[in-house]
């Protein structure tokens, strides 16, 4: 019943003009009435993953992890059942606040950049060699490299619940890493680009977008160049997905954008997203008062 109601909600929103809301002015929105995202619940996740905070699909394998307070490990999971198939512990870095995960042909990257109060000075992305992950072993321990960074436009590091320097979204795109902020104060997002090699970097924003909500994950489809941003509104209600395509270079917000409102007034802490094909994504959520931590399939119908 819940899934059917959700699909009906999506269709109603699209018939009304998906993303064309007064609260989200900005770039042109292109969403035809024959377009829809169909979301299917695949399976609830194990208790160990009740705070699944990111998803990465690479080399036919699906990875996730827990955020702050959870082990400093990533987990390969079965996309059909949610069962944990392999645990990879990163021995040389703690899980301060891991928030998203992405990959390229050689590495997996974990964003340790959660910054709920805007007062962290140890932001970093952990780089894991895929070749260090021994296949066939249930438990692997390895070392990671650190790509450390700070925001050049941040001058105030006092604790602030309305910070615009929190971040939960990361994507590896054509030899660079891109992060997208989760602005608590203005419900927008800023994009920063940095190198995918270890070092210490000071980042300036390359673009800003009125996302109309808090961005919690990023996913990139290298075949089509489509970028997806996942998020929700205050109090973790009214989750949404932005799809961005036909943009020049890496100006993701300057092409065609579509907003799909997938949630309701019930809290649904949607946190993980990645493409598994050109028309299909996987999504995860954390346990909340309304939903158990779960894995979902997101299907584009066009």
C-alpha positions as CSV (number, residue, x, y, z in Angstrom):
1,X,0.0,0.0,0.0
2,X,2.8,2.4,0.9
3,X,4.6,1.9,-2.4
4,X,1.4,2.3,-4.5
5,X,0.6,5.5,-2.6
6,X,4.1,6.8,-3.3
7,X,3.9,6.1,-7.0
8,X,0.5,7.8,-7.2
9,X,2.0,10.8,-5.3
10,X,4.8,11.0,-7.9
11,X,2.4,10.9,-10.8
12,X,0.2,13.6,-9.3
13,X,3.2,15.8,-8.8
14,X,4.4,15.3,-12.3
15,X,1.0,16.1,-13.8
16,X,1.1,19.3,-11.8
17,X,4.5,20.2,-13.2
18,X,7.3,18.5,-11.3
19,X,9.6,21.0,-9.7
20,X,7.6,24.1,-10.7
21,X,7.1,25.3,-7.2
22,X,7.1,28.9,-6.1
23,X,9.5,28.0,-3.3
24,X,12.2,26.9,-5.8
25,X,12.9,29.7,-8.4
26,X,16.0,29.3,-10.6
27,X,17.1,27.4,-13.7
28,X,14.5,26.1,-16.2
29,X,12.8,22.9,-15.2
30,X,12.1,20.3,-17.9
31,X,9.7,17.5,-16.7
32,X,7.1,16.2,-19.0
33,X,3.8,14.8,-17.7
34,X,4.8,11.3,-19.1
35,X,7.9,11.2,-16.8
36,X,8.0,9.6,-13.4
37,X,10.4,8.0,-10.9
38,X,9.1,4.7,-9.6
39,X,10.5,3.8,-6.2
40,X,10.4,0.2,-5.0
41,X,11.4,-1.0,-1.5
42,X,14.0,-3.7,-2.0
43,X,14.7,-4.7,1.6
44,X,15.3,-3.4,5.1
45,X,18.9,-3.1,6.1
46,X,20.7,-4.9,9.0
47,X,20.8,-3.2,12.3
48,X,24.5,-2.4,11.8
49,X,23.4,-0.2,8.9
50,X,20.5,1.6,10.6
51,X,22.4,4.8,9.8
52,X,23.2,4.1,6.1
53,X,24.6,7.4,5.0
54,X,25.8,6.8,1.5
55,X,25.7,4.4,-1.5
56,X,28.3,3.6,-4.1
57,X,27.8,1.1,-7.0
58,X,31.1,0.2,-8.7
59,X,32.4,-2.8,-10.5
60,X,29.1,-4.5,-10.0
61,X,29.3,-4.1,-6.2
62,X,27.2,-1.9,-3.8
63,X,28.9,-0.3,-0.8
64,X,27.5,1.6,2.1
65,X,28.5,2.7,5.7
66,X,27.2,4.3,8.8
67,X,27.8,8.0,9.7
68,X,29.3,9.5,12.9
69,X,29.4,7.1,15.9
70,X,29.6,4.0,13.7
71,X,32.6,1.9,12.9
72,X,35.3,3.2,10.6
73,X,34.3,0.6,8.0
74,X,32.5,0.4,4.6
75,X,30.3,-2.6,3.8
76,X,29.6,-4.4,0.6
77,X,26.0,-5.4,0.6
78,X,23.7,-7.6,-1.5
79,X,21.5,-5.2,-3.6
80,X,18.6,-7.6,-3.5
81,X,18.5,-8.5,0.2
82,X,20.6,-5.8,2.0
83,X,22.8,-8.5,3.6
84,X,26.4,-7.6,4.4
85,X,28.8,-9.5,2.2
86,X,32.1,-7.9,3.2
87,X,33.4,-5.5,5.8
88,X,36.4,-3.3,5.0
89,X,37.9,-1.4,8.0
90,X,39.9,1.7,7.4
91,X,42.5,1.3,10.2
92,X,44.2,4.7,10.1
93,X,41.2,7.0,10.2
94,X,38.2,7.3,12.6
95,X,34.7,7.8,11.5
96,X,34.3,11.4,12.6
97,X,31.3,12.0,10.4
98,X,31.3,10.0,7.2
99,X,28.6,11.2,4.9
100,X,28.9,10.0,1.3
101,X,30.9,7.6,-0.9
102,X,31.8,7.5,-4.6
103,X,34.3,5.7,-6.9
104,X,36.3,5.9,-10.1
105,X,38.1,3.1,-11.9
106,X,40.9,2.7,-9.3
107,X,39.7,4.2,-6.0
108,X,36.7,4.4,-3.6
109,X,36.3,7.8,-1.9
110,X,34.6,8.3,1.5
111,X,33.6,11.8,2.5
112,X,34.5,12.5,6.1
113,X,33.1,16.0,5.9
114,X,29.9,16.0,8.0
115,X,29.9,19.3,9.8
116,X,26.5,19.8,11.5
117,X,27.6,22.9,13.5
118,X,30.2,24.3,11.0
119,X,33.1,24.1,13.5
120,X,35.2,21.3,12.1
121,X,38.7,22.0,11.0
122,X,39.6,18.4,10.0
123,X,37.5,17.9,6.8
124,X,38.7,15.2,4.5
125,X,38.0,12.7,1.9
126,X,39.5,9.2,2.4
127,X,40.9,7.5,-0.7
128,X,40.9,3.7,-0.7
129,X,42.7,1.6,-3.4
130,X,40.3,-0.9,-4.9
131,X,43.3,-3.3,-5.3
132,X,43.7,-3.3,-1.5
133,X,40.2,-4.9,-1.1
134,X,40.9,-8.6,-1.2
135,X,38.0,-10.3,-2.8
136,X,36.6,-13.4,-1.2
137,X,37.4,-12.4,2.3
138,X,34.6,-11.4,4.7
139,X,36.8,-9.0,6.7
140,X,39.5,-6.8,5.3
141,X,41.6,-4.1,7.1
142,X,43.5,-1.5,5.1
143,X,45.0,2.0,5.1
144,X,43.5,5.0,3.3
145,X,45.0,8.2,2.0
146,X,43.6,11.6,3.0
147,X,42.5,14.4,0.8
148,X,42.1,17.2,3.3
149,X,40.4,20.5,2.6
150,X,38.9,23.7,4.0
151,X,36.4,26.2,2.7
152,X,38.1,29.4,1.6
153,X,34.8,31.3,2.0
154,X,34.4,30.2,5.6
155,X,35.7,32.7,8.2
156,X,33.6,31.9,11.2
157,X,34.1,28.5,13.0
158,X,32.0,29.0,16.0
159,X,29.3,26.3,16.5
160,X,26.1,27.2,14.7
161,X,23.1,25.0,14.1
162,X,22.3,27.0,10.9
163,X,25.7,26.6,9.3
164,X,26.0,26.7,5.5
165,X,29.2,24.7,5.7
166,X,27.8,21.2,6.3
167,X,28.3,18.7,3.5
168,X,26.9,15.2,2.8
169,X,27.3,14.8,-1.0
170,X,30.3,13.7,-3.1
171,X,30.8,12.6,-6.7
172,X,33.9,11.5,-8.7
173,X,33.5,13.1,-12.1
174,X,36.1,12.9,-15.0
175,X,39.2,13.0,-12.8
176,X,38.0,15.4,-10.1
177,X,36.0,15.3,-7.0
178,X,32.9,17.4,-6.5
179,X,31.2,18.1,-3.2
180,X,27.8,19.7,-2.6
181,X,27.0,21.5,0.6
182,X,23.9,20.9,2.8
183,X,23.1,24.5,3.7
184,X,21.1,24.5,6.9
185,X,20.3,28.2,6.8
186,X,19.2,29.0,3.2
187,X,18.4,25.5,1.9
188,X,20.7,25.9,-1.1
189,X,23.8,24.1,-2.1
190,X,27.2,25.2,-3.2
191,X,29.5,23.1,-5.4
192,X,33.3,22.8,-4.8
193,X,35.8,21.0,-7.0
194,X,39.0,19.5,-5.7
195,X,41.7,17.1,-6.9
196,X,41.4,13.4,-6.4
197,X,44.9,13.1,-5.1
198,X,46.1,13.3,-1.5
199,X,47.0,16.8,-0.3
200,X,45.7,19.8,1.6
201,X,43.4,22.1,-0.3
202,X,41.6,25.4,0.2
203,X,38.4,25.4,-1.8
204,X,36.3,28.2,-3.3
205,X,32.8,27.5,-4.6
206,X,32.5,27.0,-8.3
207,X,28.7,27.3,-8.4
208,X,25.6,27.8,-6.2
209,X,22.1,26.3,-6.7
210,X,18.8,27.0,-5.1
211,X,18.1,23.4,-4.3
212,X,15.0,24.2,-2.2
213,X,16.1,21.7,0.5
214,X,19.1,20.0,2.2
215,X,21.3,18.0,-0.2
216,X,22.3,14.6,1.4
217,X,23.9,12.7,-1.5
218,X,25.2,13.0,-5.1
219,X,25.4,10.4,-7.9
220,X,26.9,10.6,-11.3
221,X,26.2,8.6,-14.4
222,X,29.4,8.7,-16.6
223,X,27.6,7.2,-19.6
224,X,25.1,10.0,-19.9
225,X,26.7,12.7,-17.8
226,X,23.6,13.0,-15.7
227,X,24.0,14.2,-12.1
228,X,21.5,13.4,-9.4
229,X,21.2,15.2,-6.0
230,X,19.2,13.7,-3.2
231,X,17.8,15.6,-0.3
232,X,14.9,16.5,2.1
233,X,13.4,19.5,3.7
234,X,13.7,20.6,7.4
235,X,12.7,17.9,9.8
236,X,13.6,15.3,7.2
237,X,10.3,15.5,5.4
238,X,9.3,15.8,1.7
239,X,12.4,14.1,0.2
240,X,13.3,14.9,-3.3
241,X,15.7,14.1,-6.2
242,X,17.1,16.6,-8.6
243,X,18.3,15.3,-12.0
244,X,20.7,17.5,-14.0
245,X,21.8,17.0,-17.6
246,X,22.8,18.7,-20.8
247,X,25.0,21.2,-19.0
248,X,28.2,22.7,-20.4
249,X,31.5,21.3,-19.0
250,X,31.1,20.9,-15.2
251,X,28.5,23.7,-14.8
252,X,26.0,21.2,-13.5
253,X,23.3,23.8,-12.6
254,X,23.4,25.5,-16.0
255,X,21.7,22.9,-18.1
256,X,18.3,21.2,-17.8
257,X,17.2,20.3,-14.3
258,X,14.3,18.3,-13.0
259,X,13.0,18.1,-9.4
260,X,11.1,15.0,-8.3
261,X,9.4,15.2,-4.9
262,X,9.3,11.7,-3.6
263,X,8.4,12.1,0.0
264,X,5.6,13.4,2.2
265,X,5.1,15.1,5.6
266,X,6.4,11.9,7.2
267,X,10.1,12.0,8.1
268,X,12.2,9.9,5.7
269,X,15.9,10.4,6.1
270,X,17.0,9.6,2.6
271,X,20.8,9.6,2.6
272,X,22.4,7.4,-0.1
273,X,22.1,7.4,-3.9
274,X,23.9,6.0,-6.9
275,X,23.3,4.9,-10.4
276,X,23.4,1.2,-11.3
277,X,22.4,1.9,-14.9
278,X,21.4,4.8,-17.1
279,X,17.8,4.5,-16.0
280,X,18.0,2.9,-12.6
281,X,19.5,4.1,-9.2
282,X,19.7,2.6,-5.7
283,X,18.7,4.7,-2.7
284,X,19.0,4.1,1.0
285,X,17.6,5.8,4.1
286,X,18.4,5.8,7.8
287,X,16.0,4.6,10.5
288,X,13.6,7.3,11.5
289,X,10.3,7.4,13.4
290,X,8.5,6.6,10.1
291,X,10.9,4.3,8.2
292,X,13.3,1.6,9.0
293,X,16.7,1.8,7.3
294,X,16.1,0.4,3.9
295,X,17.3,0.0,0.4
296,X,15.2,1.1,-2.6
297,X,15.3,0.9,-6.4
298,X,14.6,4.1,-8.2
299,X,13.5,3.6,-11.8
300,X,13.3,6.3,-14.5
301,X,10.4,5.5,-16.8
302,X,11.8,7.4,-19.8
